[in-house]
C-alpha cells in the first residue's frame, strides 16, 4: 500500500487508487483515515488521504488560484476523479458538509463508492435515500467499511 496525503502526488498508476472522502473537521472527527489505511497495508493500492499533517485552520477559504486553500480543494477534487474507489465515512460527531457535497458529486459521476454513515449522523436519512437512488449500500460501522473495502481490493 502506498499512502499519499495531501498535497503529495504519485506516479503509481497501475495500483488500485482509493480516495478517503469523509469527515475530517480537525479536533472533532476521529482519525478514521489511519484505520482504513492500516487495514490496507498489504494490498496493492494507493490511498489518497486529504487529511494534511500540516493543515492550518487559519487559512481563509480563498478560492484564488495558488492559495493553500484552493490548492487543497483542487487536490481533493482531482484525486477523487483519479480514484477507482471513493470511500465515504460520516462521523456522527461532525456535520461534514463538504463530504455530503463530494458524495453527491461521486454518485452523479457514477464513481464506485463505499459509504459508511453510522447512526447518529445528523443527515443519515439524506445519505441513505440518496445512496439508494444510485443502488449503493450504506454501511453502519467503520469495521463494515473496512471489510467491504478489503473485499473490493482482494
Secondary structure as a PSIPRED ss2 file (coil, helix, strand):
# PSIPRED VFORMAT (PSIPRED V4.0)

   1 X C   1.000  0.000  0.000
   2 X E   0.000  0.000  1.000
   3 X E   0.000  0.000  1.000
   4 X E   0.000  0.000  1.000
   5 X E   0.000  0.000  1.000
   6 X C   1.000  0.000  0.000
   7 X C   1.000  0.000  0.000
   8 X C   1.000  0.000  0.000
   9 X C   1.000  0.000  0.000
  10 X C   1.000  0.000  0.000
  11 X C   1.000  0.000  0.000
  12 X C   1.000  0.000  0.000
  13 X C   1.000  0.000  0.000
  14 X C   1.000  0.000  0.000
  15 X C   1.000  0.000  0.000
  16 X E   0.000  0.000  1.000
  17 X E   0.000  0.000  1.000
  18 X E   0.000  0.000  1.000
  19 X E   0.000  0.000  1.000
  20 X E   0.000  0.000  1.000
  21 X E   0.000  0.000  1.000
  22 X E   0.000  0.000  1.000
  23 X C   1.000  0.000  0.000
  24 X C   1.000  0.000  0.000
  25 X C   1.000  0.000  0.000
  26 X C   1.000  0.000  0.000
  27 X C   1.000  0.000  0.000
  28 X C   1.000  0.000  0.000
  29 X C   1.000  0.000  0.000
  30 X C   1.000  0.000  0.000
  31 X C   1.000  0.000  0.000
  32 X H   0.000  1.000  0.000
  33 X H   0.000  1.000  0.000
  34 X H   0.000  1.000  0.000
  35 X H   0.000  1.000  0.000
  36 X H   0.000  1.000  0.000
  37 X H   0.000  1.000  0.000
  38 X H   0.000  1.000  0.000
  39 X H   0.000  1.000  0.000
  40 X C   1.000  0.000  0.000
  41 X C   1.000  0.000  0.000
  42 X C   1.000  0.000  0.000
  43 X C   1.000  0.000  0.000
  44 X C   1.000  0.000  0.000
  45 X E   0.000  0.000  1.000
  46 X E   0.000  0.000  1.000
  47 X E   0.000  0.000  1.000
  48 X E   0.000  0.000  1.000
  49 X E   0.000  0.000  1.000
  50 X C   1.000  0.000  0.000
  51 X C   1.000  0.000  0.000
  52 X C   1.000  0.000  0.000
  53 X C   1.000  0.000  0.000
  54 X C   1.000  0.000  0.000
  55 X C   1.000  0.000  0.000
  56 X C   1.000  0.000  0.000
  57 X C   1.000  0.000  0.000
  58 X C   1.000  0.000  0.000
  59 X C   1.000  0.000  0.000
  60 X C   1.000  0.000  0.000
  61 X C   1.000  0.000  0.000
  62 X C   1.000  0.000  0.000
  63 X C   1.000  0.000  0.000
  64 X C   1.000  0.000  0.000
  65 X C   1.000  0.000  0.000
  66 X C   1.000  0.000  0.000
  67 X C   1.000  0.000  0.000
  68 X H   0.000  1.000  0.000
  69 X H   0.000  1.000  0.000
  70 X H   0.000  1.000  0.000
  71 X H   0.000  1.000  0.000
  72 X H   0.000  1.000  0.000
  73 X H   0.000  1.000  0.000
  74 X H   0.000  1.000  0.000
  75 X H   0.000  1.000  0.000
  76 X H   0.000  1.000  0.000
  77 X H   0.000  1.000  0.000
  78 X H   0.000  1.000  0.000
  79 X H   0.000  1.000  0.000
  80 X H   0.000  1.000  0.000
  81 X H   0.000  1.000  0.000
  82 X H   0.000  1.000  0.000
  83 X C   1.000  0.000  0.000
  84 X C   1.000  0.000  0.000
  85 X E   0.000  0.000  1.000
  86 X E   0.000  0.000  1.000
  87 X E   0.000  0.000  1.000
  88 X E   0.000  0.000  1.000
  89 X E   0.000  0.000  1.000
  90 X E   0.000  0.000  1.000
  91 X C   1.000  0.000  0.000
  92 X C   1.000  0.000  0.000
  93 X C   1.000  0.000  0.000
  94 X C   1.000  0.000  0.000
  95 X C   1.000  0.000  0.000
  96 X C   1.000  0.000  0.000
  97 X H   0.000  1.000  0.000
  98 X H   0.000  1.000  0.000
  99 X H   0.000  1.000  0.000
 100 X H   0.000  1.000  0.000
 101 X H   0.000  1.000  0.000
 102 X H   0.000  1.000  0.000
 103 X H   0.000  1.000  0.000
 104 X H   0.000  1.000  0.000
 105 X H   0.000  1.000  0.000
 106 X H   0.000  1.000  0.000
 107 X H   0.000  1.000  0.000
 108 X H   0.000  1.000  0.000
 109 X C   1.000  0.000  0.000
 110 X C   1.000  0.000  0.000
 111 X C   1.000  0.000  0.000
 112 X E   0.000  0.000  1.000
 113 X E   0.000  0.000  1.000
 114 X E   0.000  0.000  1.000
 115 X E   0.000  0.000  1.000
 116 X E   0.000  0.000  1.000
 117 X E   0.000  0.000  1.000
 118 X C   1.000  0.000  0.000
 119 X C   1.000  0.000  0.000
 120 X C   1.000  0.000  0.000
 121 X C   1.000  0.000  0.000
 122 X C   1.000  0.000  0.000
 123 X C   1.000  0.000  0.000
 124 X H   0.000  1.000  0.000
 125 X H   0.000  1.000  0.000
 126 X H   0.000  1.000  0.000
 127 X H   0.000  1.000  0.000
 128 X H   0.000  1.000  0.000
 129 X H   0.000  1.000  0.000
 130 X H   0.000  1.000  0.000
 131 X H   0.000  1.000  0.000
 132 X H   0.000  1.000  0.000
 133 X H   0.000  1.000  0.000
 134 X C   1.000  0.000  0.000
 135 X C   1.000  0.000  0.000
 136 X C   1.000  0.000  0.000
 137 X C   1.000  0.000  0.000
 138 X E   0.000  0.000  1.000
 139 X E   0.000  0.000  1.000
 140 X C   1.000  0.000  0.000
 141 X C   1.000  0.000  0.000
 142 X H   0.000  1.000  0.000
 143 X H   0.000  1.000  0.000
 144 X H   0.000  1.000  0.000
 145 X H   0.000  1.000  0.000
 146 X H   0.000  1.000  0.000
 147 X H   0.000  1.000  0.000
 148 X H   0.000  1.000  0.000
 149 X H   0.000  1.000  0.000
 150 X H   0.000  1.000  0.000
 151 X H   0.000  1.000  0.000
 152 X H   0.000  1.000  0.000
 153 X C   1.000  0.000  0.000
 154 X C   1.000  0.000  0.000
